[in-house]
Amino acid sequence: MKKRMNWMALFFLVAVLVTTALPGCAAGDDKGDEVIRLADCGWDTQTFMVYVNAFIIEHGYGYPVRIDSTSNVVGLKAIEIGDIDVHMEVAAVSLQEPYEALLATGKGEKIGEIYGGPQVQAWYVPTFMIEGDAERGIEPMTPDLKSVTDMPEYWQLFEDPEDETKGRFYGCIPGWQCEKTNKLKLVGYGLDEYYNLITPGSDTALATSMIAAVEKGEPWFGYYWSPTWVLAKVDMTRLEEPAWSEDLWTEESNYACGYPEEYPVIVGATSLGERAPDVHEFLANCTVPIEVYNTMLLYLQDSGKQSSEVTDWFLTRYEDVWTEWVPSDVADKVKAAL
């Protein structure tokens, strides 16, 4: 118990040391001293939505906003101790223990779901292999391909130049959990007899292998995830797998089913609904389609901008998305501030 208490004390200390408030925004309407405090946990999709929502809250609802830089789990602890109002992207499955611990205190709650669909981990092939690409003169190579169970039939299309008896399957990054998972899934599906597992040395190497194959019109078979800029750049088709089940998703069963789907949630202080009910209602409506995240990430990749610098780009380009989150008078104020 003493060791656990020391660990919890460390979290409180880190919360104090790591969070750094950015300059507060001036309120557009008279909201008094009710500052809305958002946690910026540092990865692109989360930071992107923090700055988008800060702009809407400030200019549309008139509240001053403070953005605090922190880490993922510490952001949840900061809600518990009253230092943060909103964490914009919590993976409730991956962070089950700290997430449920916060809910158990009664000081934090799920406000809404930030993704208009699940985060996806899956196996893909280029879409042109199934549908062809008339503009490039590519005929369909695997018109009947739908599922991982079809892949034994097509291994020769993905032939490994270093082993002509098998095809190539591009797996996950060394050190990531999915590296082990994909290796076992190949066994679980019986595909280890037909495909060699290729382990790229980095995310960049994996992405490059996919993009290069698509640009050359060549076959590619492997693992990737979404949201990501890569799947906005190239057209890939997700292969069907058996539905995720708790019984199959074990090492003993070789994870012989689809990856579990994760629906990241917006988590906030339970007091926010009383202090700023209009902001609470806005956040409950705030859902972004996966394809928008993919396009945003590709824009970051191509433009060299930071995720905190594309608020105007999103609010201008995707007006049809964000105006569904807010009343018309709030939308008008946000547009006027752009």
Secondary structure, DSSP 8 states (H G I E B T S, - for coil): -HHHHHHHHHHHHHHHHH--B------SS--TT--EEEEE-SSHHHHHHHHHHHHHIIIII---EEEEE--HHHHHHHHHTTS-SEEEEE-TTTTHHHHHHHHHHTSEEEEEE-BSS-BEEEEEEEHHHHH-BGGGTB--S-TT--BGGGGGGGGGGGEETTEEEEEEEE---TTSHHHHHHHHHHHHTTGGGTEEEE--SSHHHHHHHHHHHHHHT----EEEEES-SHHHHS-EEE-B-----TTTSSTTTTT-S----B--EEEEETTHHHH-HHHHHHHHH--B-HHHHHHHHHHHHHH---GGG-HHHHHHHTHHHHTTTS-HHHHHHHHHH-
